[in-house]
Amino acid sequence: MKTNFDKKISSFKEQISQRIGEILAKKEPVSLYEPMRYALAAGGKQIRPVLLLLANEAVGGQTEHALNAAAAVELVHNFTLVHDDIMDNDDLRRGRETVHKHWDKNVAILSGDGLLVLAYQTLNQTTTVNLQRVMTTFSKGILKVCEGQALDKEFENRDSVPIDEYFTMIEKKTAALISMSCKIGALLGTENRDYILAVEKYGHLLGRAFQIQDDLLDVIADERVLGKNVGSDLQENKKTFLILHALQNASGANRKFLKEILSEKNISRQKVEQAIHLFAEMGTIDAAKSRVRHELEEAKETLSIIPDSPAREYLSHFLKILLNRNY
Amino acid sequence: MKTNFDKKISSFKEQISQRIGEILAKKEPVSLYEPMRYALAAGGKQIRPVLLLLANEAVGGQTEHALNAAAAVELVHNFTLVHDDIMDNDDLRRGRETVHKHWDKNVAILSGDGLLVLAYQTLNQTTTVNLQRVMTTFSKGILKVCEGQALDKEFENRDSVPIDEYFTMIEKKTAALISMSCKIGALLGTENRDYILAVEKYGHLLGRAFQIQDDLLDVIADERVLGKNVGSDLQENKKTFLILHALQNASGANRKFLKEILSEKNISRQKVEQAIHLFAEMGTIDAAKSRVRHELEEAKETLSIIPDSPAREYLSHFLKILLNRNY
């Protein structure tokens, strides 16, 4: 049986998909727009636009006035995916070939660019006295994502990274876009600064939790549910919460082993399993889980200054869903 | 001796460079911003921002209110160069290594993205009641550039292209950004619709002439001045005004030869010279020159409805400079 929460999310997703469909429909040349339609057709979780609409409703806004903004953040998110997949050499996304794999790198570069421009164009169609401020928030958020991606790539070539630099990176790469989505939703629904700040912080904390959990799922998820190999972050020398946390607490042979993992390219399955075993043994997996729980609890608390409403409850419930996701 | 025109252009260029310098200064991480600073440091002709400021002044605007917009169009132009150089596999730009050559493709993708976002961010700092309209014009222009680039890449894989499709392509790839720059300059200086339309059309015609002349310079310029090999468009199977015009008028052995040129990869120097010789013989080079002159004359005429002023004269003079450029 569908709960009210499920119905709400489904209704939002449908409206978002419809708006995006309109934006991309019948545009030419196909060599530019077909890859965009392909990238968006995969659907995905639509977390950012859904949060934007929930935040908007929670502060008293109307969905119809926030729908362009919701479509815009989803377009931006897909722009980052299309370009990141080139940079990370990822061939699969949502169970299908990535754009650069299905066509080629040039097509992926150009259609990613187009998605970013369409995102701005769509956001600019929003009717609000706040448009300049909304646009500022939007650009700042996207720039942070670029900075976060640059740091992430930098980290791949470094032997080790202090955990606070890791947090700076994920705040830019992951949390910024989620936080920005929530903030824009609020900006389009209220003038109340406290509500706007609360919702922005909620997004920030949720975004951090989301990334740490992504790191966690890479080593503990069921491969069939995850849709990719367990331990792929380890194989790509990604600096994740787990490896950095473990490294911080390890000594002797364990430390040496973790350093090896971080510098070696394409480590064996056996070493991946050994690393995961070590994470469990050292309490790193528990530390990550508790960190996720902690961020989500804090996120929930930030909502308390906003008047109670179904939408506020849905924002809370969203945190629970996130905590229990397995892909 | 410097003319008033030269002084004006120098003063504009200085202000544009200074504003861009401010925008890019001290930003981190360096792995993202250093390539952007590198791309912009080469300077270039700054045609688009200079035209924006001239158009603005010609319709009665004030430079200080248009400077962010001028910087924004130059940032966008450089975004297109950084990404196009990846797609076209070009290793040299303005006598220096391109970003993807100096660093790598990933760096070029990401710093190009960053330039586009900074362009929007900078334009959004403009103080004007027209901001939403300016933003709409901006997005439309950039989207056309993406579409034009997509068509240009499509054309490379086609045996032949009708000349009207060529014009559609260059209107998007080259004229759109120049026309948009002029229009935004006007939007920031006047409410007069006729002036705005005139200046937009001026940019459109100038942009077309600019591209046809680019095609022309590829075969008639002095290599040392041009900074690249003569005939490089021919070697990349680019569909230029010259080859399409020649093909349209050729028959028999000439037609067969031109078809060969269009389908062969990396043709020999001898064939390049043979093609250029054929262009001259068939009157294609004269046709291109006369087309450029015609577009520029028309561009000059469109300015006639704008009240006479030094700035309007400079816009006219700009056309002469363009007609006589040799690189």
Interface residues (C-beta under 8 A of the other chain):
Chain A: E28 P29 S31 L32 F79 H83 I86 M87 K105 N106 I109 L110 G112 D113 G114 L116 V117 L118 Y120 Q121 N124 L131 Q132 M135 T136 S139 K140 I142 L143 C146 E147 Q149 A150 L151 K153 E154
Chain B: E28 P29 S31 L32 F79 H83 I86 M87 K105 N106 I109 L110 G112 D113 G114 L116 V117 L118 Y120 Q121 N124 L131 Q132 M135 T136 S139 K140 I142 L143 C146 E147 Q149 A150 L151 K153 E154
